[in-house]
Amino acid sequence: MAGLYLHIPFCASRCIYCGFYSTVGLDLQQRYVDALCKEMSLRPTEETITTIYLGGGTPSQLSIQQLRQLFSYIKKVYRLQLEEVTIECNPDDVTAQLAEALKSLPVNRVSMGVQTFDDHRLQFLHRRHKASQVSTAVKLLRQGGIDNISIDLIYGFPKQTLPEWDDDINQAIALNVEHLSAYALTYEEGTPLYRMMQRGEVEEIDEELSRQMYERLIDRLTATGFEHYEISNFAKPTRRSRHNSSYWQEKPYIGLGAAAHSFNLYERLWNVADIRQYIDSIENGYLPVESESIDGDTRYNDRITVALRTCEGLDLNILTPQHRQYCLQEAQPFLSDGLLELTDHHLHLTRRGLFVSDLVMSSLMFV
């Protein structure tokens, strides 16, 4: 059983915070879709595909015809036993025509980049949509038969207050969606937002306020019936993201497209992060891919960084005796401080530990 990820890097405009590989070169769309289809034939697998995820970029920038082409080739090349098929959409790309078309595709889940319900902050991020378009998009998707909708939110904007964040949470809850992901605004090196910070045009919010926003998010969503099943992810009962969960559970996945990553349990592979080089390579019949083998220490470190993100935590029984001993030794200060807890041979981040998860996980890694 494996997941299939298709990276669609096209964006009508770039958001100032985004560190994912993307391009505004929309003239390459058809060549890129053709290359994706050819890459499928160059990347066969014995695994049965159970989840598909179209991410980006902005997959909803593709035409309906191009989406149909991709799914036609997926069906032709891979053995399918589909449980979940997700496409990322911008709210302003969701039309009655697109929602209707999803019926004829195996898409049964839509993830929308909402980010905030404040138009000024949307403009600050260089997002294309207006806050008012979100509820319209949800309504159209429901009419199109999509009963599994996820939205993304961002908190920690410069000068954002806790009451303003409360308002975003309230509006998100009112949408009655099945899944929500929320992330603190990050200033990733190389992004326009990072350069703005370097020039002194914006500054990060206070760490304590960011912690309060995260705590407020957890309290409000869990009280509304969401399960907090991963550091940044919340789901109504039975509506966890199955595709993303495969990453955290070390299941194999195939990544197609420029900058896409794959994992086959023994090695990690990634395509070149250059759309023209990617297309040229695929058109000439070879994969523009690099790889690295996964040794025992790397596998242990991977388990630390993915399993501890989840509410299930890290199962110590799957570690080698050497790594288990090392992990428990390094975990002792955090167990004593109440940032980690150990129950039934599983190591968990506590509520307090969630906010400093990066520190905890990096301290447990084998070096």
URBELHU-V221268 format. One record per residue. N is the residue number from 1. RES is the residue in three letters. PHI is phi in whole degrees, -180 to 180 (* if undefined). D_FIRST is the distance of its C-alpha to the first C-alpha in Angstrom with 2 decimals. Layout:
# URBELHU-V221268
n=(N,N)
res=(RES,RES)
phi=(PHI,PHI)
d_first=(D_FIRST,D_FIRST)
This chain:
# URBELHU-V221268
n=(1,2,3,4,5,6,7,8,9,10,11,12,13,14,15,16,17,18,19,20,21,22,23,24,25,26,27,28,29,30,31,32,33,34,35,36,37,38,39,40,41,42,43,44,45,46,47,48,49,50,51,52,53,54,55,56,57,58,59,60,61,62,63,64,65,66,67,68,69,70,71,72,73,74,75,76,77,78,79,80,81,82,83,84,85,86,87,88,89,90,91,92,93,94,95,96,97,98,99,100,101,102,103,104,105,106,107,108,109,110,111,112,113,114,115,116,117,118,119,120,121,122,123,124,125,126,127,128,129,130,131,132,133,134,135,136,137,138,139,140,141,142,143,144,145,146,147,148,149,150,151,152,153,154,155,156,157,158,159,160,161,162,163,164,165,166,167,168,169,170,171,172,173,174,175,176,177,178,179,180,181,182,183,184,185,186,187,188,189,190,191,192,193,194,195,196,197,198,199,200,201,202,203,204,205,206,207,208,209,210,211,212,213,214,215,216,217,218,219,220,221,222,223,224,225,226,227,228,229,230,231,232,233,234,235,236,237,238,239,240,241,242,243,244,245,246,247,248,249,250,251,252,253,254,255,256,257,258,259,260,261,262,263,264,265,266,267,268,269,270,271,272,273,274,275,276,277,278,279,280,281,282,283,284,285,286,287,288,289,290,291,292,293,294,295,296,297,298,299,300,301,302,303,304,305,306,307,308,309,310,311,312,313,314,315,316,317,318,319,320,321,322,323,324,325,326,327,328,329,330,331,332,333,334,335,336,337,338,339,340,341,342,343,344,345,346,347,348,349,350,351,352,353,354,355,356,357,358,359,360,361,362,363,364,365,366,367)
res=(MET,ALA,GLY,LEU,TYR,LEU,HIS,ILE,PRO,PHE,CYS,ALA,SER,ARG,CYS,ILE,TYR,CYS,GLY,PHE,TYR,SER,THR,VAL,GLY,LEU,ASP,LEU,GLN,GLN,ARG,TYR,VAL,ASP,ALA,LEU,CYS,LYS,GLU,MET,SER,LEU,ARG,PRO,THR,GLU,GLU,THR,ILE,THR,THR,ILE,TYR,LEU,GLY,GLY,GLY,THR,PRO,SER,GLN,LEU,SER,ILE,GLN,GLN,LEU,ARG,GLN,LEU,PHE,SER,TYR,ILE,LYS,LYS,VAL,TYR,ARG,LEU,GLN,LEU,GLU,GLU,VAL,THR,ILE,GLU,CYS,ASN,PRO,ASP,ASP,VAL,THR,ALA,GLN,LEU,ALA,GLU,ALA,LEU,LYS,SER,LEU,PRO,VAL,ASN,ARG,VAL,SER,MET,GLY,VAL,GLN,THR,PHE,ASP,ASP,HIS,ARG,LEU,GLN,PHE,LEU,HIS,ARG,ARG,HIS,LYS,ALA,SER,GLN,VAL,SER,THR,ALA,VAL,LYS,LEU,LEU,ARG,GLN,GLY,GLY,ILE,ASP,ASN,ILE,SER,ILE,ASP,LEU,ILE,TYR,GLY,PHE,PRO,LYS,GLN,THR,LEU,PRO,GLU,TRP,ASP,ASP,ASP,ILE,ASN,GLN,ALA,ILE,ALA,LEU,ASN,VAL,GLU,HIS,LEU,SER,ALA,TYR,ALA,LEU,THR,TYR,GLU,GLU,GLY,THR,PRO,LEU,TYR,ARG,MET,MET,GLN,ARG,GLY,GLU,VAL,GLU,GLU,ILE,ASP,GLU,GLU,LEU,SER,ARG,GLN,MET,TYR,GLU,ARG,LEU,ILE,ASP,ARG,LEU,THR,ALA,THR,GLY,PHE,GLU,HIS,TYR,GLU,ILE,SER,ASN,PHE,ALA,LYS,PRO,THR,ARG,ARG,SER,ARG,HIS,ASN,SER,SER,TYR,TRP,GLN,GLU,LYS,PRO,TYR,ILE,GLY,LEU,GLY,ALA,ALA,ALA,HIS,SER,PHE,ASN,LEU,TYR,GLU,ARG,LEU,TRP,ASN,VAL,ALA,ASP,ILE,ARG,GLN,TYR,ILE,ASP,SER,ILE,GLU,ASN,GLY,TYR,LEU,PRO,VAL,GLU,SER,GLU,SER,ILE,ASP,GLY,ASP,THR,ARG,TYR,ASN,ASP,ARG,ILE,THR,VAL,ALA,LEU,ARG,THR,CYS,GLU,GLY,LEU,ASP,LEU,ASN,ILE,LEU,THR,PRO,GLN,HIS,ARG,GLN,TYR,CYS,LEU,GLN,GLU,ALA,GLN,PRO,PHE,LEU,SER,ASP,GLY,LEU,LEU,GLU,LEU,THR,ASP,HIS,HIS,LEU,HIS,LEU,THR,ARG,ARG,GLY,LEU,PHE,VAL,SER,ASP,LEU,VAL,MET,SER,SER,LEU,MET,PHE,VAL)
phi=(*,-147,-103,-123,-116,-116,-90,-110,-85,-80,-137,-69,-155,-95,-79,-72,-101,-78,-106,-75,-69,-152,-148,-101,-80,-68,-68,-94,-56,-67,-61,-68,-61,-61,-66,-58,-64,-69,-63,-56,-71,-85,-129,-73,-152,-83,-71,-86,-83,-110,-136,-129,-138,-99,-123,-159,57,-134,-56,-72,-78,-72,-76,-61,-62,-68,-64,-63,-61,-63,-70,-64,-72,-58,-65,-74,-93,-109,-82,-114,-143,-76,-107,-154,-132,-113,-127,-83,-136,-85,-55,-77,-88,-80,-116,-61,-66,-65,-59,-67,-66,-61,-60,-85,-104,-81,-68,-129,-149,-125,-114,-112,-84,-82,70,-162,-102,-107,-63,-67,-72,-60,-65,-59,-76,69,-76,-85,-88,-103,-58,-66,-78,-67,-64,-64,-63,-62,-62,-64,-66,-62,-64,-82,96,-83,-110,-137,-120,-119,-127,-103,-126,-124,-128,89,-66,-54,68,-68,-103,-63,-61,-66,-67,-56,-65,-62,-62,-59,-70,-65,-61,-64,-71,59,-84,-90,-151,-145,-118,-138,-134,-70,-60,-113,-106,-79,-57,98,-91,-56,-63,-63,-67,-62,-66,-63,-83,81,-80,-140,-141,-66,-75,-60,-60,-66,-67,-61,-64,-63,-64,-65,-61,-63,-58,-60,-60,-68,-72,-66,-69,-94,106,-84,-94,-88,-98,-153,-44,-110,-126,-133,-140,-67,-50,70,-112,-59,-73,-70,-67,-64,-62,-65,-65,-76,-105,61,-88,-70,-150,-112,-112,-110,109,-59,71,-75,-110,-131,-149,-119,84,-113,-152,-105,-131,-148,-81,-60,-92,-152,-64,-68,-64,-61,-61,-60,-64,-64,-62,-92,88,-136,-85,-84,-122,-118,-150,-143,-78,-107,-88,-62,-68,-64,-63,-61,-61,-62,-65,-60,-79,-105,-68,-71,-74,-98,-68,-73,78,-97,-79,-67,-68,-88,-85,-68,-54,-65,-71,-65,-63,-63,-61,-66,-64,-73,-80,-53,-60,-77,-66,-67,-83,79,-93,-128,-139,-120,-139,52,65,-116,-97,-122,-76,-82,-56,-68,-71,-58,-73,-116,-60,-61,-62,-63,-65,-64,-72,-89,-73,-84,-124)
d_first=(0.00,3.81,7.19,10.17,13.61,16.90,20.02,23.07,25.99,28.85,31.14,34.54,35.78,34.54,34.47,36.51,33.96,30.84,29.64,26.62,27.19,28.79,31.60,34.20,34.56,33.65,35.31,32.31,29.88,29.83,29.70,26.77,24.83,25.73,24.55,21.13,20.84,22.11,19.76,16.81,18.52,19.19,15.62,13.68,10.32,9.10,5.38,4.82,5.78,6.13,8.84,11.70,14.60,17.96,20.00,23.27,26.09,26.57,24.21,26.73,29.19,27.63,29.33,27.89,28.26,26.25,23.40,23.53,23.53,20.33,18.43,20.10,18.85,15.24,15.53,17.41,15.25,11.55,9.92,9.40,8.68,10.01,10.85,12.62,14.35,16.86,19.87,22.43,26.00,29.48,31.57,34.20,31.82,30.93,33.28,33.64,32.68,29.37,28.57,29.45,27.38,24.17,24.68,24.23,21.03,17.69,18.53,18.71,19.21,21.83,22.56,26.23,28.09,31.12,32.15,35.51,37.79,40.82,41.87,43.73,40.74,38.59,41.32,41.37,37.67,38.36,36.01,36.88,36.63,39.11,38.35,39.65,36.98,34.15,35.20,35.85,32.35,30.86,33.23,32.32,28.58,29.32,31.53,28.77,26.56,24.29,24.16,21.85,23.73,23.49,26.39,27.05,30.35,32.31,35.06,37.71,39.49,42.83,45.45,43.07,44.37,42.72,44.19,42.71,39.25,39.94,40.64,37.29,35.52,37.73,36.95,33.20,33.44,35.67,32.99,31.05,27.61,24.46,23.37,25.38,24.92,28.12,29.10,32.44,34.01,33.59,35.97,33.75,35.82,36.24,35.96,39.08,38.90,39.17,42.15,43.74,43.54,45.05,47.91,48.54,47.81,45.29,44.49,41.69,42.33,43.42,40.72,42.07,41.85,38.24,37.52,39.39,37.38,34.08,35.58,36.85,33.46,31.89,34.86,35.04,31.39,30.86,34.17,32.93,29.89,27.20,25.00,25.17,21.67,21.65,24.73,24.98,22.94,24.14,22.68,24.23,22.87,19.27,19.17,17.46,15.59,11.92,11.20,13.84,12.93,9.74,12.51,14.59,12.16,11.44,7.73,7.46,8.73,11.03,14.48,16.92,20.62,23.48,22.79,19.00,17.06,13.92,12.43,10.92,11.92,15.26,16.71,17.01,18.04,20.02,21.90,25.61,26.79,29.32,28.81,31.52,30.48,26.86,28.11,30.64,28.21,25.69,28.66,29.88,26.69,25.36,22.90,24.83,22.54,23.31,21.31,21.87,20.77,19.77,22.30,22.68,24.79,22.55,19.53,21.94,23.15,19.73,19.10,22.53,22.04,18.77,18.99,22.64,21.98,20.46,22.51,20.74,21.98,21.47,20.97,23.65,22.60,19.68,22.28,24.49,28.01,29.44,27.13,27.47,31.23,31.29,29.23,31.52,34.55,33.72,32.68,36.08,37.99,35.39,35.29,39.08,39.18,36.88,34.16,31.66,31.45,30.08,29.07,27.38,26.34,24.64,26.28,26.55,28.38,31.22,32.41,34.86,32.34,30.06,32.70,33.05,29.40,29.68,32.67,31.13,27.88,29.86,32.22,29.56,28.08,29.07,31.64)
